Amino acid sequence: MFSKVQLIYADLPYHFNSKHFQDGGRKFKEISYVTMKQKDMEAIKIKKIIADDSVCFIWTPESRVKDAMNVMEAWGFRFIKIAFYWEKTTVLGNTYYNFSPTTLCSMECIIYGTRGKVSKYKQCNNVKDKLDDVRTIHSRKPKEARDRIDKLFGKLNKVELFATEDIDGWKSWGYDIDGKSVENHIDELLKNDINVENTVKPVIKNKVCSNCGYSTDKNDEFELHLTRPFHLNSLPITVTTKGNRE
């Protein structure tokens, strides 16, 4: 039986409808990963693999915070706060801005949610929320975010969803690693989960009347049987049990 996941870390593959940057109408560059619609991300069967006490961290751009919260809730977690925010910079140290229909965006954030009681997992209280790192290729997130989560919660059974590289100490699920979707990984995990109680029929303990051989596994029915008239003047009754498979 697999060990339930205690920590989820995900960079959601949002589908955006925007077609151009703001400067001169340049089209967005082709992206290498498979995007997903909101309803499909919410439908991923995370609830089937997470522990009763577990935590969740989800990356989101500023414009999709509400969508990320909806995904988090659908996966079985309660939103707590924005845990980290990343102010993107260039290699020269200047702030990097992305196009937006309203104000230009320089940040992405990680929202944090919990399920059950997780304070027992927390390792320290001095992890800072601001991430300063250079923006590199599209969708590549700072390694520091993962390091700070490790520092905060230690060696839990943790999974990175939509991962692009293998990381020591983490299960990494993503197309870029093995060509499998997160759903594929979950389905394989559940398929290979053999629960002995569901595959072996239980042994039923039957009570057997030594006078007439009547047998049942139900105590109330057996006690009623002993009060029947043909037993009242009989020799003392002994009761035995025997194992029986249904």
Protein Blocks (a to p, Z undefined) as FASTA:
>chain_A
ZZddfbdcdddddddfbfbdfehoiacdddfbdcddfklmmmpckklmccfbdcdddddd
fklmmmmmmmmmmnopacfbdfbdcddddfkopacddddfkbccfbdcdddddehjfklm
pmbfcbcfbdcdddfbehiacfklmmmmmmmnopaddddehiabdcehiacddfklnopa
fklmmmmmmmmmccfklmpccdddddddfknopacfbfklmmmmmmpmklmmmccddddd
ddddZZ
